[in-house]
């Protein structure tokens, strides 16, 4: 239970699934790359964004949690002038407090952001919407990438947290575990030096939390 009197930020994340008639619920990793290759991502992304903001419209009226927020993953292919206009229209139509909205970009696609898209991302941030760089550590980011993109929050990929679990040490080996741990600590120092808030994904046990 969350003690609402502490006024800690409480939030959620929109999760997209494809209900396949044979394979059942498929994760985005199974179909988003295909959607991007086929040019369907803007349409799918707009649908997800619309449904997410409808939910946020209801959630922001929950009493006692003034910091309640909602994270929505956005493909870099969606980042355009028309996306910015559609986002603004959906926010206005649903009466959304923009400080409650978080846009997430995965590191692998965020690295494809060019100058024009970087400008649009900054204009999104100017609205008070936070931008998160998700799955950090799985791509090929550099200090320059962080300076160009200027995310508000970094989410460290779960693999670095799970490197600290006993199962990871047994399955991957002590040397691999040490390397992942060292990389995780290095990324934490980078975030600290850049004064970037950091979120670690994949904390599922007390051992993960202690690590």
FENFENFEN-V67684 format. One record per helix or strand of 3 or more residues. SS is the DSSP state (helix for helix, strand for strand). FROM is the first residue (numbers start at 0). TO is the last residue. If there is no record, write none. Layout:
SS:FROM:TO, SS:FROM:TO
This chain:
helix:3:5, strand:10:12, strand:16:19, strand:23:26, helix:27:36, helix:40:58, strand:68:72, helix:75:77, helix:80:93, helix:97:99, strand:100:105, helix:106:109, helix:114:125, strand:129:135, helix:142:148, strand:152:155, helix:157:161, helix:165:171, helix:173:192, strand:196:199, helix:205:209
